[in-house]
Amino acid sequence: MNKKLQGKTIKLQNHNNPKTTKWAAWIIGRIGGWKGYDSQGPPGVIILKKGLDRLSYIIEGAKLVKDEGTL
């Protein structure tokens, strides 16, 4: 999922260690609609909440596909 959310430029790529919460916050922020530009600053609580909500839907969908095979 990290590769899918990364931008095409070096600045829009997640360079954080995958074993850190900063890495997870970057991904959740991107899922929530944060663009990743320096001018925006880090994702805030509203964006992180949106990202967590969307991530839960993604996980639920993956579980359904796994349980049912294909839709």
LINPE-V22934 format. One line per field, one symbol per residue. phi: phi as a letter, one per 40 degrees, with the letter a starting at -180 (. if undefined). A space follows every 10 residues. Layout:
# LINPE-V22934
phi->???
This chain:
# LINPE-V22934
phi->.dcccccccc ccbccccccb cccccccccc cchccgcdcc gccccccccc cccccccccc ccccccccgb c
